[in-house]
Amino acid sequence: MDDTDFAELLHETLQKDRALTYTSRGVHKDELRFEMNGNAIRKVGSQGQQKSFLVALKLAQMKQLQELTGKVPILLLDDIFDKLDDSRVLQLISLVRQENFGQLFITDTNRERTEMVVKTISEDSKIFEL
């Protein structure tokens, strides 16, 4: 772990970053290790487990933002159901509905699945097809 001050870190890499035309060091380059039962989730988790884990992180982030700002963020689930089975999809939608995450946008390539999900949401909803 690098304890260098962020401003100092940027200054140290300034010439290199100018040549690369992007910032080569910083938090966007940090690699986080998330574990499931003591093992890296990216190695032992199924695609559905990994996707579920990422959704859980996103929902926690939204909750934190709501608590800090007092405002309800918009939730975008972009092609989120691709790696999830129907059971996980229904659990996710149920959770989102119960926790009142506010406005929700869902993108999906499967119209039937989207219609099924929308029917489970008691709020007003509209499907747009492109």
Buried (B, 14 or more C-beta within 10 A) or exposed (E): EEEEEEEEBBEEBEEEBEEEEEBEBEEEEEEEEEEBEEEEBEEEBEEBBBBBBBBEEBBEEBEEEBEEEEEEBEBEBEEBBEBBEEEBBBEBBEEBBEEEBBEBEBEBEEEEBBEBBBEEBEEEBEEEEE
